[in-house]
Amino acid sequence: MTRAHVIIKGRVQGVCYRAFTQEVAIRLGLTGWVRNKRDGTVEAVFDGERQKIEEAIKLCWEGPSLANVTDIEIDWQEIDKGHTDFRITH
């Protein structure tokens, strides 16, 4: 089990990106959260098996149909205390 803290850049707000990310995470059995940031990026934390997280990040590059992802920054971390579900936060 591991954690990835990601920042997703591009046209990712106002295009249902958070709901898309939540759907992907739940489908892959990941926990964590996703939220919009004031600078126009989307921030997310994925907890779970590294292979599943890597699959989620690959899908995040695609995003929903109206999104245009230009970069994803990934910070791999140890899990100190995991999450119990995957939520959209504010």
PEZI-V292801 format. One line per field, one symbol per residue. phi: phi as a letter, one per 30 degrees, with the letter a starting at -180 (. if undefined). burial: I if it has 24 or more other C-alpha atoms within 12 Angstrom, else O. A space follows every 10 residues. Layout:
phi->???
burial->???
This chain:
phi->.bbbcbbcck dbcibidddd dddddddcic ckabadcddj cccbbcclde dddddddedd ddideddbdc abcbbdbddc bdccacbccb
burial->OIIIIIIIII IIIOOOIIII IIIIIIOIII IIIIIIOOOO IIIIIIIIOO OIIIOIIOII IIIIOOIOIO OIOOOOOOOO OOOOOIIIOO
